[in-house]
Amino acid sequence: MFDLIKKTMLTGVGLAGLTKDKIEKLAKELAKKGKLSEKEGKKLVDDLLKKSDKAKKDLGAQIERGVKSTLKKMNLATREDMVKLTERIKKLEQALKEKGSQG
């Protein structure tokens, strides 16, 4: 019964969107209705919190990869590109300044 409830929750609810409060509230409701023992409720909370954290991290990584891929396809300058160009401009300005003061 415990595994069935857990599997149903995982498929029925967006795991990445579950907060600790929501998970604890659900476990309390299930325990109150007699569907889970206190021990099973605690285990359910712990399992879902771990899986929720992992899902959030995985979702964040997936979004980051998608954004990087999209930016690469758009052929936009990255922060690193801008830093390199800024450094190059500073060097060129300094060289021009030195050349101007010499001659």
DSSP file (Angstrom, degrees, kcal/mol; ACC not computed):
  #  RESIDUE AA STRUCTURE BP1 BP2  ACC     N-H-->O    O-->H-N    N-H-->O    O-->H-N    TCO  KAPPA ALPHA  PHI   PSI    X-CA   Y-CA   Z-CA
    1    1 A M     >        0   0    0      0, 0.0     4,-2.4     0, 0.0     5,-0.2   0.000 360.0 360.0 360.0 -43.0    0.0    0.0    0.0
    2    2 A F  H  >  +     0   0    0      1,-0.2     4,-2.4     2,-0.2     5,-0.2   0.932 360.0  46.6 -59.6 -48.4    2.8    2.4    0.9
    3    3 A D  H  > S+     0   0    0      1,-0.2     4,-2.8     2,-0.2     5,-0.2   0.887 110.8  53.0 -62.9 -39.2    4.6    1.9   -2.4
    4    4 A L  H  > S+     0   0    0      2,-0.2     4,-2.3     1,-0.2    -1,-0.2   0.919 110.6  46.6 -62.4 -44.4    1.4    2.3   -4.3
    5    5 A I  H  X S+     0   0    0     -4,-2.4     4,-2.4     2,-0.2    -2,-0.2   0.927 113.5  49.1 -63.1 -44.7    0.6    5.6   -2.6
    6    6 A K  H  X S+     0   0    0     -4,-2.4     4,-2.4     1,-0.2    -2,-0.2   0.927 112.6  46.8 -62.0 -46.0    4.2    6.8   -3.2
    7    7 A K  H  X S+     0   0    0     -4,-2.8     4,-1.9     1,-0.2     5,-0.2   0.893 111.1  52.2 -64.1 -39.7    4.1    5.9   -6.9
    8    8 A T  H  X S+     0   0    0     -4,-2.3     4,-2.4    -5,-0.2    -1,-0.2   0.920 110.8  47.7 -62.3 -43.7    0.7    7.5   -7.3
    9    9 A M  H  X S+     0   0    0     -4,-2.4     4,-1.9     1,-0.2    -2,-0.2   0.920 109.6  52.6 -63.5 -43.8    2.0   10.8   -5.8
   10   10 A L  H  < S+     0   0    0     -4,-2.4     5,-0.4     1,-0.2    -1,-0.2   0.861 117.5  37.2 -63.6 -35.6    5.1   10.8   -7.9
   11   11 A T  H  < S+     0   0    0     -4,-1.9    -1,-0.2    -5,-0.2    -2,-0.2   0.792 118.8  48.6 -85.6 -28.1    3.2   10.5  -11.1
   12   12 A G  H  < S+     0   0    0     -4,-2.4     2,-0.4    -5,-0.2    -2,-0.2   0.678 111.0  47.6 -87.1 -17.8    0.2   12.6  -10.1
   13   13 A V  S  < S-     0   0    0     -4,-1.9     2,-0.8    -5,-0.2     5,-0.1  -0.949  90.3-106.5-127.3 142.7    2.1   15.6   -8.8
   14   14 A G    >   -     0   0    0     -2,-0.4     3,-1.2     1,-0.2     4,-0.5  -0.563  32.1-156.7 -66.7 107.9    5.0   17.6  -10.2
   15   15 A L  G >  S+     0   0    0     -2,-0.8     3,-1.3    -5,-0.4    -1,-0.2   0.858  87.9  56.9 -60.7 -38.2    7.8   16.4   -7.9
   16   16 A A  G 3  S+     0   0    0      1,-0.3    -1,-0.3    39,-0.2    -2,-0.1   0.771 105.4  53.8 -65.6 -23.0   10.0   19.4   -8.5
   17   17 A G  G <  S+     0   0    0     -3,-1.2     2,-0.3     2,-0.1    -1,-0.3   0.517  82.0 110.4 -90.1  -4.7    7.1   21.7   -7.3
   18   18 A L    <   -     0   0    0     -3,-1.3     2,-0.2    -4,-0.5    -3,-0.0  -0.535  53.0-157.8 -74.6 131.2    6.6   19.9   -4.0
   19   19 A T     >  -     0   0    0     -2,-0.3     4,-2.4     1,-0.1     5,-0.2  -0.635  30.6-108.7-100.6 165.6    7.6   21.8   -1.0
   20   20 A K  H  > S+     0   0    0     -2,-0.2     4,-2.8     1,-0.2     5,-0.2   0.909 119.9  52.3 -59.0 -42.6    8.4   20.4    2.4
   21   21 A D  H  > S+     0   0    0      1,-0.2     4,-2.5     2,-0.2    -1,-0.2   0.917 109.7  48.1 -61.4 -44.0    5.2   21.8    3.9
   22   22 A K  H  > S+     0   0    0      2,-0.2     4,-2.4     1,-0.2    -1,-0.2   0.909 113.1  48.3 -63.6 -41.7    3.1   20.2    1.1
   23   23 A I  H  X S+     0   0    0     -4,-2.4     4,-2.4     2,-0.2    -2,-0.2   0.935 113.6  46.1 -64.8 -46.6    4.8   16.8    1.5
   24   24 A E  H  X S+     0   0    0     -4,-2.8     4,-2.3     1,-0.2    -2,-0.2   0.895 112.0  51.7 -64.4 -39.4    4.4   16.9    5.3
   25   25 A K  H  X S+     0   0    0     -4,-2.5     4,-2.3    -5,-0.2    -1,-0.2   0.924 110.8  47.9 -62.5 -45.1    0.7   17.9    5.1
   26   26 A L  H  X S+     0   0    0     -4,-2.4     4,-2.5     1,-0.2    -2,-0.2   0.920 111.2  50.2 -62.3 -44.0    0.0   15.1    2.6
   27   27 A A  H  X S+     0   0    0     -4,-2.4     4,-2.4     1,-0.2    -1,-0.2   0.896 110.7  50.1 -62.8 -39.7    1.7   12.5    4.8
   28   28 A K  H  X S+     0   0    0     -4,-2.3     4,-2.7     2,-0.2    -1,-0.2   0.907 110.3  50.1 -64.4 -41.5   -0.3   13.8    7.9
   29   29 A E  H  X S+     0   0    0     -4,-2.3     4,-1.9     2,-0.2    -2,-0.2   0.910 112.0  47.3 -63.2 -42.1   -3.5   13.5    6.0
   30   30 A L  H  <>S+     0   0    0     -4,-2.5     5,-2.3     2,-0.2     6,-0.9   0.899 113.6  47.8 -66.8 -39.5   -2.7   10.0    4.8
   31   31 A A  H ><5S+     0   0    0     -4,-2.4     3,-1.2     4,-0.2    -2,-0.2   0.902 110.1  52.9 -66.4 -40.6   -1.7    9.0    8.4
   32   32 A K  H 3<5S+     0   0    0     -4,-2.7    -2,-0.2     1,-0.3    -1,-0.2   0.877 107.8  50.8 -61.7 -38.7   -4.9   10.6    9.8
   33   33 A K  T 3<5S-     0   0    0     -4,-1.9    -1,-0.3    -5,-0.2    -2,-0.2   0.493 117.9-114.6 -79.9  -2.3   -7.0    8.6    7.3
   34   34 A G  T < 5S+     0   0    0     -3,-1.2    -3,-0.2    -4,-0.3    -2,-0.1   0.615  85.3 118.3  82.3  11.5   -5.3    5.4    8.4
   35   35 A K  S   <S+     0   0    0     -5,-2.3     2,-0.3    -6,-0.2    -4,-0.2   0.734  77.7  31.4 -82.3 -22.1   -3.6    4.8    5.1
   36   36 A L  S    S-     0   0    0     -6,-0.9    -2,-0.2    -9,-0.1    -1,-0.1  -0.979  76.1-128.7-134.3 146.5   -0.1    5.1    6.5
   37   37 A S     >  -     0   0    0     -2,-0.3     4,-2.7     1,-0.1     5,-0.2  -0.425  38.5-103.9 -79.9 168.9    1.5    4.3    9.9
   38   38 A E  H  > S+     0   0    0      1,-0.2     4,-2.3     2,-0.2     5,-0.2   0.907 124.3  50.3 -60.6 -40.8    3.5    7.0   11.6
   39   39 A K  H  > S+     0   0    0      2,-0.2     4,-2.3     1,-0.2    -1,-0.2   0.926 111.8  46.8 -63.5 -45.4    6.7    5.2   10.5
   40   40 A E  H  > S+     0   0    0      1,-0.2     4,-2.8     2,-0.2    -2,-0.2   0.884 110.6  54.2 -63.7 -38.3    5.5    4.9    6.9
   41   41 A G  H  X S+     0   0    0     -4,-2.7     4,-2.5     2,-0.2    -2,-0.2   0.920 109.4  46.6 -61.7 -44.8    4.5    8.6    7.0
   42   42 A K  H  X S+     0   0    0     -4,-2.3     4,-2.6     2,-0.2    -2,-0.2   0.910 113.3  49.0 -63.9 -41.9    8.0    9.7    8.1
   43   43 A K  H  X S+     0   0    0     -4,-2.3     4,-3.0     2,-0.2     5,-0.2   0.916 110.4  51.3 -64.1 -41.8    9.6    7.5    5.5
   44   44 A L  H  X S+     0   0    0     -4,-2.8     4,-2.8     2,-0.2     5,-0.2   0.930 110.7  48.4 -60.2 -46.1    7.3    8.9    2.8
   45   45 A V  H  X S+     0   0    0     -4,-2.5     4,-2.6     2,-0.2     5,-0.2   0.944 113.7  46.5 -59.5 -49.1    8.2   12.5    3.8
   46   46 A D  H  X S+     0   0    0     -4,-2.6     4,-2.2     2,-0.2    -2,-0.2   0.933 114.6  46.8 -60.1 -47.1   11.9   11.7    3.8
   47   47 A D  H  X S+     0   0    0     -4,-3.0     4,-2.6     1,-0.2     5,-0.2   0.928 114.5  46.3 -61.1 -46.4   11.8    9.9    0.4
   48   48 A L  H  X S+     0   0    0     -4,-2.8     4,-2.7    -5,-0.2    -1,-0.2   0.872 110.5  52.7 -68.5 -35.8    9.7   12.6   -1.2
   49   49 A L  H  X S+     0   0    0     -4,-2.6     4,-2.5    -5,-0.2    -1,-0.2   0.927 111.7  46.5 -63.6 -43.6   11.9   15.4    0.1
   50   50 A K  H  X S+     0   0    0     -4,-2.2     4,-2.3    -5,-0.2    -2,-0.2   0.938 115.8  44.7 -62.3 -46.5   15.0   13.7   -1.3
   51   51 A K  H  X S+     0   0    0     -4,-2.6     4,-2.5     1,-0.2    -2,-0.2   0.862 112.0  52.8 -68.2 -34.8   13.3   13.1   -4.6
   52   52 A S  H  X S+     0   0    0     -4,-2.7     4,-2.3     2,-0.2    -1,-0.2   0.922 109.8  48.3 -65.2 -44.4   11.9   16.6   -4.8
   53   53 A D  H  X S+     0   0    0     -4,-2.5     4,-2.3     2,-0.2    -2,-0.2   0.921 113.3  47.6 -61.3 -44.0   15.4   18.1   -4.1
   54   54 A K  H  X S+     0   0    0     -4,-2.3     4,-2.9     1,-0.2     5,-0.2   0.914 110.9  51.2 -64.1 -42.2   16.9   15.9   -6.9
   55   55 A A  H  X S+     0   0    0     -4,-2.5     4,-2.6     1,-0.2    -1,-0.2   0.890 109.7  50.4 -63.0 -39.1   14.1   16.8   -9.3
   56   56 A K  H  X S+     0   0    0     -4,-2.3     4,-2.5     2,-0.2    -1,-0.2   0.926 112.7  46.0 -63.8 -44.9   14.7   20.5   -8.6
   57   57 A K  H  X S+     0   0    0     -4,-2.3     4,-2.5     2,-0.2    -2,-0.2   0.924 114.1  48.2 -64.2 -43.8   18.4   20.2   -9.3
   58   58 A D  H  X S+     0   0    0     -4,-2.9     4,-2.5     2,-0.2    -2,-0.2   0.910 112.0  49.4 -62.8 -42.1   17.8   18.1  -12.4
   59   59 A L  H  X S+     0   0    0     -4,-2.6     4,-2.5    -5,-0.2    -2,-0.2   0.914 110.7  50.4 -63.7 -43.0   15.3   20.6  -13.7
   60   60 A G  H  X S+     0   0    0     -4,-2.5     4,-2.4     2,-0.2    -2,-0.2   0.915 111.9  47.2 -60.5 -44.1   17.6   23.5  -13.0
   61   61 A A  H  X S+     0   0    0     -4,-2.5     4,-2.4     2,-0.2    -2,-0.2   0.897 111.7  50.7 -65.2 -40.4   20.4   21.7  -14.9
   62   62 A Q  H  X S+     0   0    0     -4,-2.5     4,-2.2     2,-0.2    -2,-0.2   0.907 111.1  48.2 -65.0 -41.5   18.1   20.9  -17.8
   63   63 A I  H  X S+     0   0    0     -4,-2.5     4,-2.7     2,-0.2     5,-0.2   0.921 110.6  51.6 -64.3 -43.6   17.0   24.5  -18.0
   64   64 A E  H  X S+     0   0    0     -4,-2.4     4,-2.6     1,-0.2    -2,-0.2   0.916 110.3  48.4 -60.7 -43.6   20.6   25.7  -17.9
   65   65 A R  H  X S+     0   0    0     -4,-2.4     4,-2.6     1,-0.2    -1,-0.2   0.914 111.9  50.2 -62.2 -41.9   21.6   23.4  -20.7
   66   66 A G  H  X S+     0   0    0     -4,-2.2     4,-2.4     2,-0.2    -2,-0.2   0.907 111.3  47.6 -63.4 -42.6   18.6   24.5  -22.8
   67   67 A V  H  X S+     0   0    0     -4,-2.7     4,-2.8     2,-0.2     5,-0.2   0.934 112.9  48.4 -64.6 -46.1   19.4   28.2  -22.3
   68   68 A K  H  X S+     0   0    0     -4,-2.6     4,-2.3     1,-0.2    -2,-0.2   0.917 112.5  49.0 -60.3 -43.2   23.1   27.6  -23.2
   69   69 A S  H  X S+     0   0    0     -4,-2.6     4,-2.1    -5,-0.2    -1,-0.2   0.917 112.3  47.9 -63.0 -43.4   22.0   25.7  -26.3
   70   70 A T  H  X S+     0   0    0     -4,-2.4     4,-1.8     2,-0.2    -2,-0.2   0.921 112.0  48.9 -64.5 -44.5   19.6   28.3  -27.4
   71   71 A L  H  X>S+     0   0    0     -4,-2.8     5,-1.6     1,-0.2     4,-0.5   0.887 110.1  52.0 -62.7 -38.3   22.1   31.1  -26.9
   72   72 A K  H ><5S+     0   0    0     -4,-2.3     3,-0.9    -5,-0.2    -1,-0.2   0.912 109.2  49.5 -64.4 -41.4   24.7   29.2  -28.9
   73   73 A K  H 3<5S+     0   0    0     -4,-2.1    -1,-0.2     1,-0.3    -2,-0.2   0.821 107.8  54.5 -66.0 -30.8   22.2   28.8  -31.7
   74   74 A M  H 3<5S-     0   0    0     -4,-1.8    -1,-0.3    -5,-0.2    -2,-0.2   0.572 105.8-133.3 -79.5  -8.4   21.5   32.5  -31.6
   75   75 A N  T <<5 +     0   0    0     -3,-0.9     2,-0.2    -4,-0.5    -3,-0.2   0.888  46.7 161.6  58.1  43.5   25.2   33.2  -32.0
   76   76 A L      < -     0   0    0     -5,-1.6    -1,-0.2     1,-0.1     2,-0.2  -0.621  45.2-100.2 -91.8 153.1   25.2   35.7  -29.2
   77   77 A A        -     0   0    0     -2,-0.2     2,-0.1     1,-0.1    -1,-0.1  -0.483  37.0-138.6 -70.5 140.3   28.3   36.9  -27.4
   78   78 A T     >  -     0   0    0     -2,-0.2     4,-2.1     1,-0.1     5,-0.2  -0.449  26.8-103.3 -90.9 170.6   28.9   35.3  -24.0
   79   79 A R  H  > S+     0   0    0      1,-0.2     4,-2.4     2,-0.2     5,-0.2   0.896 125.1  54.4 -58.7 -40.8   30.0   37.1  -20.9
   80   80 A E  H  > S+     0   0    0      1,-0.2     4,-2.3     2,-0.2    -1,-0.2   0.908 106.3  51.2 -61.5 -42.4   33.4   35.5  -21.5
   81   81 A D  H  > S+     0   0    0      1,-0.2     4,-2.3     2,-0.2    -1,-0.2   0.917 110.6  49.1 -59.4 -43.7   33.5   36.9  -25.0
   82   82 A M  H  X S+     0   0    0     -4,-2.1     4,-2.4     2,-0.2    -2,-0.2   0.884 109.5  51.1 -66.0 -39.4   32.7   40.4  -23.6
   83   83 A V  H  X S+     0   0    0     -4,-2.4     4,-2.4     2,-0.2    -1,-0.2   0.925 110.8  49.0 -63.7 -44.1   35.4   40.2  -21.0
   84   84 A K  H  X S+     0   0    0     -4,-2.3     4,-2.3     1,-0.2    -2,-0.2   0.915 112.3  48.0 -61.9 -43.4   38.0   39.2  -23.6
   85   85 A L  H  X S+     0   0    0     -4,-2.3     4,-2.6     2,-0.2    -1,-0.2   0.901 110.4  51.7 -64.9 -40.4   36.9   42.1  -25.9
   86   86 A T  H  X S+     0   0    0     -4,-2.4     4,-2.3     2,-0.2    -2,-0.2   0.925 110.9  47.7 -61.7 -44.6   37.0   44.6  -23.0
   87   87 A E  H  X S+     0   0    0     -4,-2.4     4,-2.1     1,-0.2    -2,-0.2   0.909 111.9  50.3 -62.3 -42.4   40.5   43.5  -22.1
   88   88 A R  H  X S+     0   0    0     -4,-2.3     4,-2.4     1,-0.2    -2,-0.2   0.911 109.9  50.0 -63.8 -42.7   41.6   43.7  -25.7
   89   89 A I  H  X S+     0   0    0     -4,-2.6     4,-2.8     2,-0.2     5,-0.2   0.911 109.3  51.9 -62.3 -43.2   40.2   47.2  -26.1
   90   90 A K  H  X S+     0   0    0     -4,-2.3     4,-2.4     1,-0.2    -1,-0.2   0.911 110.6  48.1 -60.3 -42.9   42.0   48.4  -22.9
   91   91 A K  H  X S+     0   0    0     -4,-2.1     4,-2.4     2,-0.2    -1,-0.2   0.914 112.7  48.1 -64.6 -42.6   45.3   47.0  -24.3
   92   92 A L  H  X S+     0   0    0     -4,-2.4     4,-2.5     2,-0.2    -2,-0.2   0.905 111.7  49.9 -65.4 -41.1   44.7   48.8  -27.6
   93   93 A E  H  X S+     0   0    0     -4,-2.8     4,-2.4     2,-0.2    -2,-0.2   0.909 111.5  48.8 -62.2 -42.2   43.8   52.1  -25.9
   94   94 A Q  H  X S+     0   0    0     -4,-2.4     4,-2.5    -5,-0.2    -2,-0.2   0.910 110.9  50.1 -64.9 -41.9   46.9   51.8  -23.8
   95   95 A A  H  X S+     0   0    0     -4,-2.4     4,-2.4     2,-0.2    -2,-0.2   0.916 112.0  47.8 -63.3 -42.6   49.1   51.1  -26.8
   96   96 A L  H  X S+     0   0    0     -4,-2.5     4,-2.6     2,-0.2    -2,-0.2   0.897 111.2  51.3 -63.3 -41.2   47.5   54.1  -28.7
   97   97 A K  H  X S+     0   0    0     -4,-2.4     4,-1.9     2,-0.2    -2,-0.2   0.925 112.0  46.1 -62.6 -45.4   48.1   56.3  -25.6
   98   98 A E  H  X S+     0   0    0     -4,-2.5     4,-0.9     1,-0.2    -2,-0.2   0.902 113.4  49.2 -64.7 -41.3   51.7   55.3  -25.4
   99   99 A K  H  X S+     0   0    0     -4,-2.4     4,-1.2     1,-0.2     3,-0.4   0.889 110.5  51.5 -66.1 -39.2   52.3   55.8  -29.1
  100  100 A G  H  < S+     0   0    0     -4,-2.6    -1,-0.2     1,-0.2    -2,-0.2   0.856 108.5  50.2 -65.9 -36.1   50.6   59.2  -29.0
  101  101 A S  H  < S+     0   0    0     -4,-1.9    -1,-0.2     1,-0.2    -2,-0.2   0.683 109.9  52.7 -77.9 -16.9   52.9   60.4  -26.2
  102  102 A Q  H  <        0   0    0     -4,-0.9    -1,-0.2    -3,-0.4    -2,-0.2   0.750 360.0 360.0 -86.3 -27.4   56.0   59.2  -28.0
  103  103 A G     <        0   0    0     -4,-1.2    -2,-0.2    -5,-0.1    -3,-0.1   0.493 360.0 360.0-133.2 360.0   55.5   61.0  -31.2
